[in-house]
Amino acid sequence: MGTYSIEVRDLVKFHGSTRALDHCSFSVKHGEFFSLVGPSGSGKTSTLRLLAGFEYPDHGEILIEGRSMNRTPPHHRPVNLVFQNYALFPHLTVFKNVSFGLEMRHVAPGEITSRVAAALAMVRLQGKETRVPSQLSGGEQQRVALARALVNRPAVVLLDEPLGALDQQLRQEMQVELKTIQEQAGLTFMCVTHHQEEALTMSDRLAVMNRGRILQIGSPREIYESPISTFVATFIGQSNQMAGRVEAVSAATCRIQVSGLPSILARSTGALTIGDSVTLIVRPERIELSRESLHAGYDNAIPARIEKVIYNGSENQYWFRLTDHIVWKAHELNARPDRKGFVPGESILVRWHAVDGIVLTE
């Protein structure tokens, strides 16, 4: 057995005259939870359909467990797909929904019983075997669909927006549960989602897509803290940004000039030269708002005015104006003992460390 469950090599796919996939390549390791994330039309669903065998590539190759799948029909591929709407049989019990694939393959009844029981135990649905889907909650239906995929012991489980039909609280709970089930099963999960929080929470690695291309692949921490482009930085998580020009460069830092503001110190990334046009990115949670007039150990300190305050329970979200054209955002946890509690119209000092400023050239 090789290192990878999935190898995608230089895939190109046209839908009419539209290039849905533009020379995409990536690999998914055995036992990895890998996600494709991107906006609508980015190509992630086309990639999933090609992996499942519902469509064939116009160019390139797909390997699963080291075997080419380019002309292999869906029912002969070692994959199972969990749909967004679960696609359960409404008239069949939980047990029958999960056992259906095994029965179609004429697996012995005794083995069917033991494998279905094991799959339902893995997704914590013991005691629900005789219920029909209408008697289950949304989260339980999602777990039935997952058990139906796991019971066939596929090489890869494909997930198409798996939590999209759930409400926000249940969605957050199921993110952790889905990752736990994947680790217990020891299977390779390949997930497609446009929901950034899901991808960050569940994935070992993720690929950010846009306009048919893969822009960056890495761990959630790598993607969030070291994005390689402005699109990745703004699509994954919240970010503040401003355009500027490089006025000085050293080994670890660079100094950015932004119109209407004092020079800003940021970590140096890549090959920057003086005069380069760049975008500075600072995540909202990296910013400290203060009523003081001192730097207090921060590399950057800029006067600003609070424009809007939103309370959302665990934190306050502040929008503040740095210049006529630049409005940024910061978060403050309400559980902090030193919580400031700023109000609209208040003058403040915005402070952050150079290491928290990401400088991007594209």
Secondary structure, DSSP 8 states (H G I E B T S, - for coil): --SEEEEEEEEEEEETTEEEEEEEEEEEETT-EEEEE--TTSSHHHHHHHHHTSS--SEEEEEETTEE-TT--GGGSSEEEE-TT----TTS-HHHHHHHHHHHTT--HHHHHHHHHHHHHHTT-TT-TT--GGGS-HHHHHHHHHHHHHTT--SEEEEESTTTTS-HHHHHHHHHHHHHHHHHHT-EEEEEES-HHHHHHH-SEEEEEETTEEEEEE-HHHHHHS-SSHHHHHHSS--EEEEEEEEEE-SSEEEEE-TTS--EEEE--SS--TT-EEEEEE-GGG-EEESSSS-TT-SEEEEEEEEEEEE-SSEEEEEEESSSS-EEEEEEETT-TT-----TT-EEEEEE-GGGEEEE--
